[in-house]
Protein backbone atom coordinates (compact mmCIF):
# COMPACT_ATOMS: atom_id res chain seq x y z
CA UNK A 1 0.00 0.00 0.00
CA UNK A 2 2.85 2.36 0.85
CA UNK A 3 4.55 1.64 -2.49
CA UNK A 4 1.31 2.38 -4.35
CA UNK A 5 1.06 5.70 -2.53
CA UNK A 6 4.65 6.60 -3.43
CA UNK A 7 4.04 5.82 -7.10
CA UNK A 8 0.89 7.95 -7.05
CA UNK A 9 2.88 10.84 -5.56
CA UNK A 10 5.35 10.47 -8.42
CA UNK A 11 2.58 10.75 -11.01
CA UNK A 12 0.96 7.36 -11.66
CA UNK A 13 -2.74 6.85 -11.05
CA UNK A 14 -4.03 4.18 -8.68
CA UNK A 15 -4.51 1.54 -11.41
CA UNK A 16 -1.11 2.22 -13.00
CA UNK A 17 0.64 1.92 -9.64
CA UNK A 18 -1.10 -1.38 -8.87
CA UNK A 19 -0.35 -2.87 -12.31
CA UNK A 20 3.31 -1.82 -12.23
CA UNK A 21 3.82 -3.33 -8.76
CA UNK A 22 2.21 -6.58 -9.92
CA UNK A 23 4.54 -6.75 -12.92
CA UNK A 24 7.57 -6.15 -10.69
CA UNK A 25 6.44 -9.11 -8.59
CA UNK A 26 5.31 -11.45 -11.37
CA UNK A 27 7.98 -10.78 -14.00
CA UNK A 28 7.04 -11.18 -17.68
CA UNK A 29 3.27 -11.69 -17.75
CA UNK A 30 0.15 -11.55 -19.84
CA UNK A 31 -2.57 -8.99 -19.19
CA UNK A 32 -4.93 -11.53 -17.59
CA UNK A 33 -2.30 -12.47 -14.97
CA UNK A 34 -1.66 -8.81 -14.16
CA UNK A 35 -5.41 -8.20 -13.93
CA UNK A 36 -5.87 -11.02 -11.43
CA UNK A 37 -2.94 -9.99 -9.23
CA UNK A 38 -3.43 -6.23 -9.30
CA UNK A 39 -7.23 -6.18 -9.09
CA UNK A 40 -7.33 -3.60 -11.86
CA UNK A 41 -10.74 -3.97 -13.59
CA UNK A 42 -10.42 -6.25 -16.62
CA UNK A 43 -12.01 -3.65 -18.88
CA UNK A 44 -9.21 -1.21 -18.02
CA UNK A 45 -6.14 -3.44 -17.82
CA UNK A 46 -5.01 -2.99 -21.45
CA UNK A 47 -5.38 0.81 -21.42
CA UNK A 48 -3.54 0.95 -18.08
CA UNK A 49 -0.66 -1.15 -19.44
CA UNK A 50 -0.50 0.96 -22.61
CA UNK A 51 -0.30 4.08 -20.44
CA UNK A 52 2.55 2.56 -18.45
CA UNK A 53 4.36 1.75 -21.71
CA UNK A 54 3.96 5.37 -22.78
CA UNK A 55 5.35 6.60 -19.45
CA UNK A 56 8.37 4.30 -19.66
CA UNK A 57 7.49 1.93 -16.80
CA UNK A 58 6.57 -1.14 -18.90
CA UNK A 59 7.83 -2.82 -22.06
CA UNK A 60 5.52 -4.82 -24.34
CA UNK A 61 6.17 -7.82 -26.53
CA UNK A 62 3.99 -7.71 -29.66
CA UNK A 63 3.06 -11.39 -29.57
CA UNK A 64 -0.32 -13.09 -29.35
CA UNK A 65 -1.23 -12.75 -26.61
CA UNK A 66 0.87 -9.72 -25.75
CA UNK A 67 3.34 -10.03 -22.91
CA UNK A 68 4.50 -7.29 -20.60
CA UNK A 69 7.65 -6.65 -18.56
CA UNK A 70 8.28 -4.05 -15.85
CA UNK A 71 11.21 -1.70 -16.51
CA UNK A 72 13.72 -1.55 -13.63
CA UNK A 73 12.33 0.98 -11.11
CA UNK A 74 15.49 3.10 -10.92
CA UNK A 75 15.69 3.47 -14.69
CA UNK A 76 11.93 3.99 -15.10
CA UNK A 77 11.73 6.63 -12.37
CA UNK A 78 14.82 8.52 -13.55
CA UNK A 79 13.51 8.57 -17.14
CA UNK A 80 10.06 9.66 -15.95
CA UNK A 81 11.60 12.44 -13.85
CA UNK A 82 13.73 13.78 -16.72
CA UNK A 83 10.72 13.72 -19.03
CA UNK A 84 8.58 15.61 -16.53
CA UNK A 85 11.40 18.08 -15.91
CA UNK A 86 11.68 18.79 -19.63
CA UNK A 87 7.91 19.28 -19.86
CA UNK A 88 7.92 21.73 -16.95
CA UNK A 89 10.84 23.66 -18.47
CA UNK A 90 8.96 23.96 -21.76
CA UNK A 91 5.83 25.09 -19.94
CA UNK A 92 7.81 27.66 -17.94
CA UNK A 93 9.44 29.01 -21.10
CA UNK A 94 6.03 29.39 -22.73
CA UNK A 95 4.64 30.98 -19.58
CA UNK A 96 7.53 33.45 -19.44
CA UNK A 97 6.89 34.50 -23.03
CA UNK A 98 3.18 34.91 -22.28
CA UNK A 99 3.95 36.97 -19.17
CA UNK A 100 6.26 39.31 -21.11
CA UNK A 101 3.64 39.72 -23.86
CA UNK A 102 0.97 40.44 -21.23
CA UNK A 103 3.20 43.06 -19.57
CA UNK A 104 3.63 44.91 -22.84
CA UNK A 105 -0.03 44.65 -23.77
CA UNK A 106 -1.31 45.79 -20.38
CA UNK A 107 0.90 48.88 -20.40
CA UNK A 108 -1.45 50.25 -23.05
CA UNK A 109 -4.56 49.86 -20.89
CA UNK A 110 -5.70 53.39 -19.95
CA UNK A 111 -6.21 54.11 -16.26
CA UNK A 112 -8.24 56.89 -14.75
CA UNK A 113 -6.85 58.37 -11.57
CA UNK A 114 -8.75 60.76 -9.37
CA UNK A 115 -6.94 63.48 -7.48
CA UNK A 116 -8.47 62.32 -4.21
CA UNK A 117 -7.50 58.69 -4.79
CA UNK A 118 -6.92 56.96 -1.44
CA UNK A 119 -6.26 53.30 -0.78
CA UNK A 120 -4.81 51.40 2.17
CA UNK A 121 -3.94 47.83 3.13
CA UNK A 122 -2.85 46.33 6.43
CA UNK A 123 -0.50 43.54 7.47
CA UNK A 124 -0.58 42.02 10.96
CA UNK A 125 1.31 38.72 11.09
CA UNK A 126 5.06 38.49 10.51
CA UNK A 127 4.59 36.61 7.22
CA UNK A 128 2.14 39.26 5.97
CA UNK A 129 4.55 42.04 6.94
CA UNK A 130 7.36 40.33 5.02
CA UNK A 131 5.12 40.05 1.94
CA UNK A 132 4.27 43.75 2.35
CA UNK A 133 7.93 44.68 2.46
CA UNK A 134 8.83 42.56 -0.57
CA UNK A 135 5.99 44.08 -2.60
CA UNK A 136 7.13 47.60 -1.70
CA UNK A 137 10.72 47.05 -2.81
CA UNK A 138 9.56 45.17 -5.90
CA UNK A 139 7.33 48.05 -7.01
CA UNK A 140 9.46 51.07 -6.07
CA UNK A 141 10.72 53.07 -9.04
CA UNK A 142 12.60 56.07 -7.64
CA UNK A 143 13.05 56.36 -3.90
CA UNK A 144 12.42 54.97 -0.44
CA UNK A 145 12.70 57.06 2.72
CA UNK A 146 12.26 55.07 5.91
CA UNK A 147 12.54 55.57 9.65
CA UNK A 148 12.07 51.99 10.87
CA UNK A 149 11.31 50.68 14.34
CA UNK A 150 13.82 48.45 16.13
CA UNK A 151 11.82 45.33 15.25
CA UNK A 152 12.60 46.08 11.60
CA UNK A 153 16.21 44.86 11.83
CA UNK A 154 15.34 41.27 10.96
CA UNK A 155 13.00 42.44 8.18
CA UNK A 156 15.80 44.48 6.58
CA UNK A 157 17.99 41.40 6.29
CA UNK A 158 15.12 39.35 4.93
CA UNK A 159 14.67 42.11 2.33
CA UNK A 160 18.33 42.49 1.42
CA UNK A 161 18.03 40.69 -1.98
CA UNK A 162 15.07 42.92 -2.92
CA UNK A 163 16.93 46.01 -1.70
CA UNK A 164 19.90 45.14 -3.92
CA UNK A 165 17.58 44.63 -6.92
CA UNK A 166 15.99 48.04 -6.25
CA UNK A 167 19.43 49.69 -6.07
CA UNK A 168 20.33 48.01 -9.36
CA UNK A 169 17.26 49.70 -10.88
CA UNK A 170 18.57 53.07 -9.72
CA UNK A 171 16.38 53.43 -6.61
CA UNK A 172 17.82 55.69 -3.92
CA UNK A 173 17.16 54.57 -0.34
CA UNK A 174 17.36 56.85 2.69
CA UNK A 175 17.47 54.94 5.96
CA UNK A 176 17.24 56.96 9.16
CA UNK A 177 18.05 55.02 12.32
CA UNK A 178 18.04 55.58 16.05
CA UNK A 179 21.00 54.63 18.30
CA UNK A 180 19.17 51.37 19.15
CA UNK A 181 19.31 50.52 15.46
CA UNK A 182 23.11 50.86 15.17
CA UNK A 183 23.53 47.09 15.08
CA UNK A 184 21.93 47.18 11.63
CA UNK A 185 24.59 49.54 10.22
CA UNK A 186 27.28 47.28 11.63
CA UNK A 187 25.68 44.16 10.12
CA UNK A 188 25.22 45.84 6.72
CA UNK A 189 28.86 46.92 6.72
CA UNK A 190 29.90 43.27 6.93
CA UNK A 191 28.27 42.38 3.61
CA UNK A 192 30.84 41.12 1.12
CA UNK A 193 32.37 42.67 -1.98
CA UNK A 194 29.85 43.60 -4.66
CA UNK A 195 26.89 43.73 -2.24
CA UNK A 196 28.70 46.17 0.06
CA UNK A 197 29.63 48.34 -2.93
CA UNK A 198 26.00 48.43 -4.08
CA UNK A 199 24.79 49.32 -0.58
CA UNK A 200 27.34 52.14 -0.37
CA UNK A 201 26.10 53.42 -3.73
CA UNK A 202 22.33 53.24 -3.23
CA UNK A 203 21.79 53.27 0.54
CA UNK A 204 22.22 56.50 2.48
CA UNK A 205 22.11 56.09 6.28
CA UNK A 206 21.81 58.78 8.93
CA UNK A 207 21.65 58.55 12.70
CA UNK A 208 18.95 60.54 14.49
CA UNK A 209 19.05 60.82 18.27
CA UNK A 210 15.47 61.56 19.21
CA UNK A 211 12.46 60.34 17.25
CA UNK A 212 9.36 58.51 18.33
CA UNK A 213 8.12 58.23 14.75
CA UNK A 214 8.27 55.09 12.60
CA UNK A 215 7.23 55.47 8.97
CA UNK A 216 8.32 55.28 5.35
CA UNK A 217 7.63 57.10 2.09
CA UNK A 218 7.85 55.30 -1.26
CA UNK A 219 8.08 57.21 -4.56
CA UNK A 220 6.53 60.26 -2.85
CA UNK A 221 3.11 58.64 -3.16
CA UNK A 222 2.94 55.69 -0.75
CA UNK A 223 3.20 55.91 3.02
CA UNK A 224 4.12 52.98 5.26
CA UNK A 225 3.08 53.32 8.90
CA UNK A 226 4.53 51.03 11.56
CA UNK A 227 2.38 50.46 14.64
CA UNK A 228 4.39 49.20 17.64
CA UNK A 229 2.74 47.10 20.31
CA UNK A 230 1.36 49.40 23.05
CA UNK A 231 3.22 47.56 25.83
CA UNK A 232 6.43 46.72 23.95
CA UNK A 233 7.74 49.10 21.28
CA UNK A 234 10.17 46.43 20.06
CA UNK A 235 7.21 44.34 18.85
CA UNK A 236 5.10 45.14 15.81
CA UNK A 237 1.34 45.25 16.08
CA UNK A 238 0.62 46.07 12.44
CA UNK A 239 1.91 47.77 9.32
CA UNK A 240 -0.32 49.92 7.12
CA UNK A 241 0.45 50.85 3.50
CA UNK A 242 -1.41 53.98 2.38
CA UNK A 243 -1.57 55.30 -1.17
CA UNK A 244 -2.05 59.01 -0.61
CA UNK A 245 0.26 61.58 -2.24
CA UNK A 246 -0.92 64.33 0.13
CA UNK A 247 -0.02 62.37 3.24
CA UNK A 248 3.23 61.28 1.58
CA UNK A 249 4.16 64.91 0.94
CA UNK A 250 3.52 65.94 4.54
CA UNK A 251 5.50 63.05 6.00
CA UNK A 252 8.32 63.62 3.51
CA UNK A 253 8.69 67.14 4.90
CA UNK A 254 8.90 65.77 8.45
CA UNK A 255 11.38 63.14 7.30
CA UNK A 256 13.62 65.75 5.65
CA UNK A 257 13.71 67.86 8.82
CA UNK A 258 14.92 64.87 10.82
CA UNK A 259 17.23 63.82 8.00
CA UNK A 260 18.98 67.17 7.80
CA UNK A 261 19.59 67.10 11.56
CA UNK A 262 20.94 63.53 11.48
CA UNK A 263 24.53 62.30 11.40
CA UNK A 264 25.66 60.66 8.17
CA UNK A 265 26.96 57.10 8.59
CA UNK A 266 29.41 55.52 6.16
CA UNK A 267 29.29 51.74 5.83
CA UNK A 268 32.98 51.58 4.96
CA UNK A 269 33.89 53.60 8.05
CA UNK A 270 31.66 51.36 10.15
CA UNK A 271 33.50 48.33 8.84
CA UNK A 272 36.92 49.88 9.50
CA UNK A 273 35.89 50.92 13.02
CA UNK A 274 34.83 47.35 13.79
CA UNK A 275 38.08 45.97 12.41
CA UNK A 276 40.24 48.56 14.24
CA UNK A 277 38.38 49.42 17.46
CA UNK A 278 41.37 51.21 19.02
CA UNK A 279 42.23 53.54 16.17
CA UNK A 280 40.15 56.41 17.61
C-alpha positions in Angstrom: 0.0 0.0 0.0 2.8 2.4 0.8 4.5 1.6 -2.5 1.3 2.4 -4.3 1.1 5.7 -2.5 4.7 6.6 -3.4 4.0 5.8 -7.1 0.9 8.0 -7.1 2.9 10.8 -5.6 5.4 10.5 -8.4 2.6 10.7 -11.0 1.0 7.4 -11.7 -2.7 6.9 -11.0 -4.0 4.2 -8.7 -4.5 1.5 -11.4 -1.1 2.2 -13.0 0.6 1.9 -9.6 -1.1 -1.4 -8.9 -0.4 -2.9 -12.3 3.3 -1.8 -12.2 3.8 -3.3 -8.8 2.2 -6.6 -9.9 4.5 -6.8 -12.9 7.6 -6.1 -10.7 6.4 -9.1 -8.6 5.3 -11.5 -11.4 8.0 -10.8 -14.0 7.0 -11.2 -17.7 3.3 -11.7 -17.7 0.1 -11.5 -19.8 -2.6 -9.0 -19.2 -4.9 -11.5 -17.6 -2.3 -12.5 -15.0 -1.7 -8.8 -14.2 -5.4 -8.2 -13.9 -5.9 -11.0 -11.4 -2.9 -10.0 -9.2 -3.4 -6.2 -9.3 -7.2 -6.2 -9.1 -7.3 -3.6 -11.9 -10.7 -4.0 -13.6 -10.4 -6.2 -16.6 -12.0 -3.6 -18.9 -9.2 -1.2 -18.0 -6.1 -3.4 -17.8 -5.0 -3.0 -21.5 -5.4 0.8 -21.4 -3.5 0.9 -18.1 -0.7 -1.1 -19.4 -0.5 1.0 -22.6 -0.3 4.1 -20.4 2.6 2.6 -18.5 4.4 1.7 -21.7 4.0 5.4 -22.8 5.4 6.6 -19.4 8.4 4.3 -19.7 7.5 1.9 -16.8 6.6 -1.1 -18.9 7.8 -2.8 -22.1 5.5 -4.8 -24.3 6.2 -7.8 -26.5 4.0 -7.7 -29.7 3.1 -11.4 -29.6 -0.3 -13.1 -29.4 -1.2 -12.7 -26.6 0.9 -9.7 -25.8 3.3 -10.0 -22.9 4.5 -7.3 -20.6 7.6 -6.6 -18.6 8.3 -4.0 -15.9 11.2 -1.7 -16.5 13.7 -1.5 -13.6 12.3 1.0 -11.1 15.5 3.1 -10.9 15.7 3.5 -14.7 11.9 4.0 -15.1 11.7 6.6 -12.4 14.8 8.5 -13.6 13.5 8.6 -17.1 10.1 9.7 -16.0 11.6 12.4 -13.9 13.7 13.8 -16.7 10.7 13.7 -19.0 8.6 15.6 -16.5 11.4 18.1 -15.9 11.7 18.8 -19.6 7.9 19.3 -19.9 7.9 21.7 -16.9 10.8 23.7 -18.5 9.0 24.0 -21.8 5.8 25.1 -19.9 7.8 27.7 -17.9 9.4 29.0 -21.1 6.0 29.4 -22.7 4.6 31.0 -19.6 7.5 33.5 -19.4 6.9 34.5 -23.0 3.2 34.9 -22.3 3.9 37.0 -19.2 6.3 39.3 -21.1 3.6 39.7 -23.9 1.0 40.4 -21.2 3.2 43.1 -19.6 3.6 44.9 -22.8 0.0 44.6 -23.8 -1.3 45.8 -20.4 0.9 48.9 -20.4 -1.4 50.3 -23.1 -4.6 49.9 -20.9 -5.7 53.4 -20.0 -6.2 54.1 -16.3 -8.2 56.9 -14.7 -6.8 58.4 -11.6 -8.7 60.8 -9.4 -6.9 63.5 -7.5 -8.5 62.3 -4.2 -7.5 58.7 -4.8 -6.9 57.0 -1.4 -6.3 53.3 -0.8 -4.8 51.4 2.2 -3.9 47.8 3.1 -2.9 46.3 6.4 -0.5 43.5 7.5 -0.6 42.0 11.0 1.3 38.7 11.1 5.1 38.5 10.5 4.6 36.6 7.2 2.1 39.3 6.0 4.6 42.0 6.9 7.4 40.3 5.0 5.1 40.0 1.9 4.3 43.7 2.3 7.9 44.7 2.5 8.8 42.6 -0.6 6.0 44.1 -2.6 7.1 47.6 -1.7 10.7 47.1 -2.8 9.6 45.2 -5.9 7.3 48.1 -7.0 9.5 51.1 -6.1 10.7 53.1 -9.0 12.6 56.1 -7.6 13.0 56.4 -3.9 12.4 55.0 -0.4 12.7 57.1 2.7 12.3 55.1 5.9 12.5 55.6 9.6 12.1 52.0 10.9 11.3 50.7 14.3 13.8 48.4 16.1 11.8 45.3 15.3 12.6 46.1 11.6 16.2 44.9 11.8 15.3 41.3 11.0 13.0 42.4 8.2 15.8 44.5 6.6 18.0 41.4 6.3 15.1 39.3 4.9 14.7 42.1 2.3 18.3 42.5 1.4 18.0 40.7 -2.0 15.1 42.9 -2.9 16.9 46.0 -1.7 19.9 45.1 -3.9 17.6 44.6 -6.9 16.0 48.0 -6.3 19.4 49.7 -6.1 20.3 48.0 -9.4 17.3 49.7 -10.9 18.6 53.1 -9.7 16.4 53.4 -6.6 17.8 55.7 -3.9 17.2 54.6 -0.3 17.4 56.8 2.7 17.5 54.9 6.0 17.2 57.0 9.2 18.0 55.0 12.3 18.0 55.6 16.1 21.0 54.6 18.3 19.2 51.4 19.1 19.3 50.5 15.5 23.1 50.9 15.2 23.5 47.1 15.1 21.9 47.2 11.6 24.6 49.5 10.2 27.3 47.3 11.6 25.7 44.2 10.1 25.2 45.8 6.7 28.9 46.9 6.7 29.9 43.3 6.9 28.3 42.4 3.6 30.8 41.1 1.1 32.4 42.7 -2.0 29.8 43.6 -4.7 26.9 43.7 -2.2 28.7 46.2 0.1 29.6 48.3 -2.9 26.0 48.4 -4.1 24.8 49.3 -0.6 27.3 52.1 -0.4 26.1 53.4 -3.7 22.3 53.2 -3.2 21.8 53.3 0.5 22.2 56.5 2.5 22.1 56.1 6.3 21.8 58.8 8.9 21.6 58.5 12.7 18.9 60.5 14.5 19.1 60.8 18.3 15.5 61.6 19.2 12.5 60.3 17.2 9.4 58.5 18.3 8.1 58.2 14.7 8.3 55.1 12.6 7.2 55.5 9.0 8.3 55.3 5.4 7.6 57.1 2.1 7.9 55.3 -1.3 8.1 57.2 -4.6 6.5 60.3 -2.9 3.1 58.6 -3.2 2.9 55.7 -0.8 3.2 55.9 3.0 4.1 53.0 5.3 3.1 53.3 8.9 4.5 51.0 11.6 2.4 50.5 14.6 4.4 49.2 17.6 2.7 47.1 20.3 1.4 49.4 23.0 3.2 47.6 25.8 6.4 46.7 24.0 7.7 49.1 21.3 10.2 46.4 20.1 7.2 44.3 18.9 5.1 45.1 15.8 1.3 45.2 16.1 0.6 46.1 12.4 1.9 47.8 9.3 -0.3 49.9 7.1 0.4 50.9 3.5 -1.4 54.0 2.4 -1.6 55.3 -1.2 -2.0 59.0 -0.6 0.3 61.6 -2.2 -0.9 64.3 0.1 0.0 62.4 3.2 3.2 61.3 1.6 4.2 64.9 0.9 3.5 65.9 4.5 5.5 63.1 6.0 8.3 63.6 3.5 8.7 67.1 4.9 8.9 65.8 8.4 11.4 63.1 7.3 13.6 65.7 5.6 13.7 67.9 8.8 14.9 64.9 10.8 17.2 63.8 8.0 19.0 67.2 7.8 19.6 67.1 11.6 20.9 63.5 11.5 24.5 62.3 11.4 25.7 60.7 8.2 27.0 57.1 8.6 29.4 55.5 6.2 29.3 51.7 5.8 33.0 51.6 5.0 33.9 53.6 8.0 31.7 51.4 10.2 33.5 48.3 8.8 36.9 49.9 9.5 35.9 50.9 13.0 34.8 47.3 13.8 38.1 46.0 12.4 40.2 48.6 14.2 38.4 49.4 17.5 41.4 51.2 19.0 42.2 53.5 16.2 40.2 56.4 17.6 
